[in-house]
C-alpha cells in the first residue's frame, strides 16, 4: 500500500497536460499584455521608455509572484486532498480593468492636461485603491459566496466571459477569418475532443504556429516591422515609483466613484472564479485568493503599473486541457522575462493577432457552457438573468465607442433620437452599471423565486435596493439616492416576495441530478478510483501525450 506521504513527495511539478495549458494560458496573457502596451502608447501617449522600462517590468513582478503563489496553493491543495489532478488558478492582468483604467481614468486626464505622466499618476492611485478594496473584500467575499446560489455566481462569470473576454477577440478573428478560424478549429478539436496530434504535439503551440504561418504566407505580417521592433529590445527591472503613486493619491477623491464599485467588482469576480474552480473539482480558500489579488494590485501600483492583476476566468478550460500546477508558474516566469526584456513590441510584429485571440473565444465558450452544465436545469432562467447586466454593459460600451469615433456622444445625440432608432440606450446604461453585482443580485432573486424560497428572494431584492440607492449598481456614481427609482423597484420585488412567503409555500423539490451537482471535492471526498475522473485523465493524457 502506497502511503500518503510517498504520494505527496512524488507530486510532479510538470505533467504533459501542463504543456497544453501553458501554451494556451501563456498566449492568453500574452494577448492581454500586448493590448495594454498598445493602449498605453497609442491612447495615453505614454513614452515607450516608461512603458517598456517601468510599467511592463512592474507588471512582470506582480505576475511572476502571483503565479508562483497560485502554484503553491495548487500543490498545497493536492497534498491536503491526496490528489494529482489539482489545477492552479490562472492569474494575469485584469482584462476589463485595463480598458477602464485607460479610457475612464487616464485618457480624460491626459486630454485635459496633455500630460501623460499626470494620467499615469491617476492610474497608479486608482489601481492602489482597487487593491485595498479587494483586500477588504477578502473578509467579506466568503460570506457572499456561502449564501449566493451557484447559478447567480456562474451566470455573472459567464456574462463577463461571453461579452468582455470573447466578443472583441471574436470581432478581431472575423476581421482576418482566414487566419483565425483554422486556429479556432485546432483548439476546439484538441481541447474539446479526445483526438490527439501526431507525436502528441501540444495543440496550443500547434494552433499558434499554424495561424502564424498562414498569416506570414498571406502577407499579413512585415519583415521590416520585425527588424524595427528587434532594435527596441532592452533589459529593464522595476523600482518603486512611490512619488508618482503619492502624487496621484493626493487627488484621489474623483477616483473613488469608479474605484469603489470596480474594487467590489474585482473581489466579486474573484469569488465567482473560485466558485467556477470548485465546480470543476478544485475547492480553493477564497480568502487566500482575494488577499493575493489585492496585494498584487497594491504592489504593482507601488512599482509603477496601473493594471491590477487578478485570478482569471478559465480554470475549467485549463483543467480540461490537462494543466495542473506547473503551467501557472511557467506562464508567470516566461511573461515576466518578456516584460523585463521589452520583447512585446517584437512579439506583436511576429505573431498575427488573429492567430492569438481564438484562445479567448474558446474560454468564453467553456465558461458559458459551464454556467448551464454545473447548475440545476431548473435554474437555467436564473443563469440567463445573471448574464443580462453584463450584456447591457458591453452593449453600451460599444455604443459609446461608436459615437465617440463619430465625434459625438449619447448625450449629444439625445435619448429621444436613440430611442427612435430602436436603441434603448438610457435603459441599457442603467442596467449595465455595476454589472457583475447587478447580475449576482438578479440571478439570486430568480433562483430563489424558482425554488419558492421567497424570504431569501426578498433578502436579495432588498440588497439590490440598498446597492442601487448608494450607486454600487445601476448608478452613475457613488452617492446618496444614486438610482432611487431602481431601488424602489427592487423594494417592490422584496415586498411581493414577502407577501408570497406569508403563504408558506412548499419549496421546490430538487431534481435527482442536483445532488450530484452540489457535491464539491474536499478533504473528506472519497479517495478511491472515480470512473468519471479516470475517464477525464485518460482523455487529458490522449490530448497532451
N, C-alpha and C positions, 0 to 999 in steps of 0.2 A: 504493500500500500504506500502510495506516494504522500508524503506529509505536506501540509500547507506551506511549511517553511521552505521546502525544496522547490515548490511551485513558485513561490514569491521570488526566490533567488534566481530562478530561471526565466523570469519575465523579460522578454526581449525588448530592446529599445527600438528595433525596426523590424517590421514584417513586410511581406511582399505587397500587401494592400496599402501600406504607407506610401509606396511609390506612386500609385494611382492618386491617392488623396493629396499627396504633396504637389504633384503637377496640377491637379485641379484647383486646390485651395491656393497654391502659390500664384497661379495665373489670376485667380480672383483678386487677391491682394495687390498683385502687380497692376492690374487694370485700375484699381482704385487709387493707387499711389501715382500712376501716370496721369489720371484725371485731375487729382488735386494739384499736381505740379503744373499742369496746363492752366488751371483756374487761377493759381497764384500769379503766374506770369502774364497771362493774356487778359484777365479780368481786372485784377487789382494793380497790375503793373509793378509788382514787386521785382526788384533787381534779381537777375538769375543767380548772382553770387550769394544773396541772402537765402534764396530758395534751396539751392544745392549745397550751400555751405553751412546753413543753420537749421532751416525748417525740416528738411528731409533727414539729416543726421539725428535731430531731436526725436522725430517720429520713429527712426530706426531703433533708438534706445528703448522707447516705450514698447515697440513691437517685439523686440527680442526678449525683453524682461517679461512681458505678458505671456508670450507663447511658451517660454520656458516654465513659467509658473503654472500654466494650464496643463503642460505635460506632466508636471509634478502632481497636480490634482488627479489627473487620469491614472497615473501609476499608483497613487495612494488608494484610489477607489478600487483599482484592480486587486491590490493586495488585500484590502479590507474584505472584499467580497469573493476573493479567490477566483477571479475570472481573468481570462486573457483577451476578452473581446471588448474591453472598455475603450471608447474613442474620446480623445481630448476635445474640448470645446474649441472651436475656431475663433481667432481673435485678430482684429485689424482695425484700421481707421473707419469710424462710423460713416457709412455712405450718406444717409440723409443729412447728417451734421456738416459734412464737408461742403455741401451745396448751401446749407443755411448760413454757415459762418462766412462764406464768400459773398453771397448775394444779399443776405439780410443784415449782416453785421458790418463786414469790411467794405463792401462796394459803396454803400451810401456815404460812409465817412470819407472814402477816397474821392468820390465825386464832389463832395462838399469842400474838402480841403486841398485836393490834388496832392496829397501827401500819403504815399503808400505805407510809410512807417507808422503814421498815426492809425491807419486802418489795421495794421498788423498788431499794434498795441491793444486795440479794442478786441481783436480776435483772441489774443492771449488771455485777456481778462475774462472774456466770455467763456473760453474753454476751462479756465480755472474754476469759475463759478459752477459750471456744469459738473466738474469733478467733485466739488464739495457737496452738491445736492445729491449726487449718486452715492457718496459716502454716507450721507444721512439716510438715503433710501435703503442702504444695506440693513438697517434696523427696522424698516417699515415693510419692505418688499416681502419678506417671508410670510407675514400675516395676510397680505393681499393674496399671495399665491395659495395660501391654505384655504381661503374662503371663496375665491373666484373659480367658477366652473371651467373645465378644460376647454369647452367649445369657445368660450369667450377669449381665453388666453391664446389658443392656437389660431382662432379666427382673426384676431388682430395681427398676429405674426404673419399669417398668410396674406393679409391685406397689404402689409408693408412689403412683403416679398414680391407679390404679384405686381404692385404698382411701382414703388421707388427702386426696387432692386432689378426687376425684369423688363419693364416697359421701355426704358431708354436703351438698354442693350438690344432689345428686340428691334427697335427702330434702326439702330446702327447696323444690325445684321441685315435687314432687308434693304438697306441702302447699298450694301455690297453682298447680295444674297449668293452670288456665285462663289464667294469665298466662305461665307459664314455657314450656309446650310450643310455642306459636306462635313464641317466641323461638328455641327449640332448632331448630325446623323451618327457620326462616330461615337460621340459622347452618349447618346441615347442607347445605342447598341451595346456599348461596353459597360455602361453603368446601370442599365435597367433590364438587361437580359443576362443569361449565363454564357453568352458567346465570348470567346477569347481570341485575341490576335495571335498570329503565328509567332512562335518563340516566346509567347507570353509577354509581348511588348506592352509597356504601360499605355493604356488607352488615352490618358490625358496628354501625355507627351506626343503620342501619335497624332492626335487631333490638332494640336498646336503646330506640329511640323507640316502636316498636310495643308492646313489653312495658309501657313506662311509660304509654302512652295507655290500654291495656287496664286496667292497674291503677288509674289515676285514674278511668276511666269506671265501673269496677266498685265503686268506693268503698273500695279497699284503702288509699288514702292520705288525708291530712288537711291541709287548708289551715292550720288553727291550728298544727299541728306545724311546718309550713314557716316560718310567721311567727315562732314562738318560736325556731327554730333560727337564723334570719337575725339575730336580735338578738345572738347569741353570736359573730358574726364579728369577729375582731380579728387584727391583724398581729403576728407574733412571729418572732424569729430566735433560733437556738440559741446557747448559750455553753457552755464546758466545765464539767462537773459532776464534776471530779476528786475533790472532797471526798466526794461520795456513792460514787464508784467505789472510792476507797481504803478507806472505811469497810466496804464490802462485801467487799473483798479481804482485810481483816484477819481475817475469819472464813470463809475460802474452803474449808477442809477438807471440810465437809459437801457442798459444791457439786461436788467432784471426781467423786463417784460417778456423777452424771449428765453432767457437763460432758465428761469424757474420752470415754465412748462416743459421745456426741452430737457432739463435735468430730470424731471419727473418721467418724461418720455424715455430717457435713457435707462433709468432703473426699471421701468415697466417693460421695456423691450428686453432687457437682460433677464427679467423674470420670465417672460414668455419663451425666451430661448432656452432657459434652464428647464422649463416645463416640456419643451419640444425634445430636449435631450432625454428627459426622464421617460417620455413616451417611447423613445427609441431604445430604452433599456439602461441608460446611464443616469443615475439619480445623484446629481451634484448638490452640494450645500450652497444654497442661494446667497447666503451672507458672504461666504468666501469669494464668490464670483463678483458680487457688487462692490465689495471692498477693493478688489483688484482693479475693476473698471474705473472706479473713482480715483484711485491712486495713480493709475496710468494717465488720466486726463490732467491731474494736478502736476505730476512730474513732467509730462510733455509740455505743458504751458510754461513751467519754470525754465525749461531748456530752450523754448522758442517755437514750439509747434502749436498752432491754433486748432488742430484737428484732434478731437477726443477719440481715443480708441475704445473699442467695445467688443464684447462677445458677439460673434456674427450669427446671423441666420444661417442654417445649413448643416448643423451637426448630423441629422439623419442621412443627408446626402453623402457626407464623407464616411460615415459608418457603413453605408451600403457599398461604397467604393472600396472598402477594406481597410480604411485608415484606423489606426489605433492610437498610440501616444506619440510616435516618432514624427509623424507628418507635421504636427503643430510646431514642435521645436525647430525642425528643419526649415519650415516656412519663415519663422521669426528670424532665424540666423541669416538665411540667404537674403531676405528682403532688407535686413539691416545692413549687410555688407554692400548691397547695391546702393543703399542710401548713402553710406559713408563714402563710396567711390564716385558718387554722382553719375551713375550709369543709366538713369532713367531717360535721359534725352536720347542716348544711343539705342536703348531698347525700343523706344517709341518709333525710331527710324527703321528698326529691323523687323519687328513683328506687326503685321496689319491689325488694326483694332478689331476688324471683323473676324479675325481668327482667334481673338482672345475672349470677346464678350459672350459667346454662346454658353460658357460655363455658368454665367449669371442667370441666363434664362433657364438652364437646367435646374438650378437651385430653386428658382421660382416655381417651376413645375412640381418639384418634390415637396416643398413646404406647403403649397396649395393643396396637393393631394393628401398630405398628412393631416391637415386640419379636418378633412372629412373622414379619413380612414381611422383616425385614432380617437374619434368621438362617437357617441351613440348616434345611430341613424335618426333617431327622433329629434336630435339636436341640430340637424343639418340647417334648419332655418336660422338658428342662432349663429352658426358659423357665417352664414351669408350676412346677417345683420352686423356682425363684427367687422366684416370686410368693408362695408359701405362707407364709413367715415374716411378710411384711407383712400378709397377710390375718389371720393369727393375732394380730398386734399390734393391728390395728384392732378385731378382734372382742373382745379382752379389754378394750380401752378402752371399747367400748360397754357391755360387761357391768359394768365398774366404775362408769361414769357412771349406769347404770340403778339399780344397787344403792345408790349414794350418794344419788340422788334419793329413794329409798325409806327413807333414813335408816339404812342398814346398809352392809355391805361383804362381799366374798367371804370374808374371814377369819371374820367373824361368822357368816355362813351356814354355812360349812364345806364342805370338798371332798366329803364323802360326800353331803350334800344336793344339791349342784350336780350331781355325777355321777349321782345318782339321777334327776335331772330331765333327763338327757341332755346336760348342759353340761360338757364336759371342760375345765373352767377351768384346772386346775393344769397340764395338758399344754400348752394353748394359751399360757399365760403364759410357760412356759419357752421354747417355740418362738419366740415373738414378741419376746423380749428381744434387743436389738441386731439388729433385723430386717434392715436393709439389708446389714450384714456377713454375717449368717447366710444370707441369700438368695444373696449373692455366692459364699460357700463352697459351699453346697449345689448351686447351679446349675453351678458349675465342676466339682464332682465328677461330676455326672450327665453333663455334656458329655464329659468325658474317659473315662468308662466307656463311653458310646455309641461313642466313637471308638476304643475299645480301647487307649487310651494310659494304661495302668494306673499307671505310675510317676507321671505328672502328677496323676492322681486321688488317689494316695496322698499326694502332697505337699500338696494342698489339704485332704484329710481330716486330715492331721497338723496343718495350720494351724488347722483348726476345733477340734481338740483343745486346742491351746495357747490360742486365744482363749476357749474355753469355760472352761478351767481358771482363767484370770485374770478372767473375768467380762465381757469385752468383748462376748461373745454368750452368750445363754442363761443369764446370771447376773443376780441381783438387784442386785449392786453390784460394784465393782472390789475384788477381794480374792483371796488365795491359796485355791485349791480352791473357787472360787465355784460351779462346777457340775461337780463331779467325775464324776458318773455320765454326763453328756452327753459330757464329754471322753473318758471310757473308750469310749463308743460310737463316737466318731469314730476313736479309735485302732484299734478292731476293724475299722472300714471300711478304714483305711490298711493294716492287716495283710492283709486279704483281697485288696486290690488288689495288694500286693506279691507275694502268692502267685501270682496270675494273671499278673503281669508276668514271673515266672520262666519261664513257658511261651513267652515271646517271640511273642505273637500278632501277626499282621499287622494294622496299623492300618486302620481303615475307609477305604475309598477315597471321596474327596469326590465328590458329585454334580456334574454339569456346571454347574448353577446356582450352585454355591458359589464358583466362580472369579469370577463377576460380583459376588456379594455382598461378596467380600473386597477388591474394588477400592475404594480411598479416594482422592479427589482430592488432588493435591498439586502442588508446583511443576513436576513432570515430567509431569503429566497432559496428554493431548492437548489442543491449543488450537483444533482445527478444530471445525466445527459438529457438535454431538451431537444426533441426532434426538430422543432422549428429553428432553434439556434444552430443545430448541426447542419441543417439544410442551408441556412444563410452562410455559415462558414464555408461550406463546400462551394457555394456559388461565388463567394468572395475569392476563394482560392483559385477557382477557374478563371475569374476575371484578371487577377493580378499575377497568376503563375506562381 
